[in-house]
Amino acid sequence: MTESEPDRDHLLDLACAAALAAGQMLASQPDRPAVVGTKTSPTDVVTEMDQAAERLIRDRIAAERPDDAVLGEEGGQIGADSLVRWIVDPLDGTVNYLYGLPDWAVSIAAEVAGQVVAGAVCVPRRGFLYSATLGGGAWRAGPAEPGAAGPPDGRERLACNTDVPLRRALVATGFGYSQDRRRVQGRVLSAVLPRVRDIRRGGACAVDLCSLAAGHVDGYFERGVQHWDIAAGSLIAREAGAVIGGLAGRPAGTSMTVGGGPRIFTELHDLLVSLDAERDD
């Protein structure tokens, strides 16, 4: 660490505090939020609460670190040429949130010189706060009382499942929003399903990656995720021992993100390559 580089634990503390505050605000809403717009398709919705949560997070970061850059899903990037950049998904799993399902999250990561060094994922309806620093391991605090919106208690170190063959793997995935991409993803899924124990579709990428870190699933793959979807969750999964990447040596990202213990990652990666899973036609 250089003299100018901020302390990773300090960045993590701020990420956790902001994620918990936004999660508490989101969980405290008694009514179904209004949909205020769509993004990539009519099914890719934005609610008033996505926007409110991002404002809260940006304000919290700016109050403590006003010179840092922030990239948020709803508000884009502010700031440039800063050593530290925050990557914010204020509400991952908006459709789950809209329908009253529990698997949605607030995801906040801190990059230093382009490398993610701290990340927090708050899953309020499960009572969990997942966190990690680069080289510091992955952790889960909670659960709090079921449905509680406040900070969870307790902390345990996470480790992903290892040495699970693909044929016995429980694999999480997600789907894009465009009809054409979903059509291809359905074909890919139909080819993957006979080769694994089963498939889970939770509806929130950050939660899936934390589930991978905690050993609740063995593997994960998804096409179409954005940087804010995976920044914090990927760090948490890696610090729990998972391999996270794209296909054919490329980094994880929009084209494809794959995760799992070393054995699962290799077998799942090779299967996806053989299925040409990055195509859209």
Summary of the structure (lengths in Angstrom):
residues: 281
radius of gyration: 17.8
end to end distance: 45.9
largest distance: 52.6
contacts: 1020
relative contact order: 0.14
helix: 36%
strand: 25%
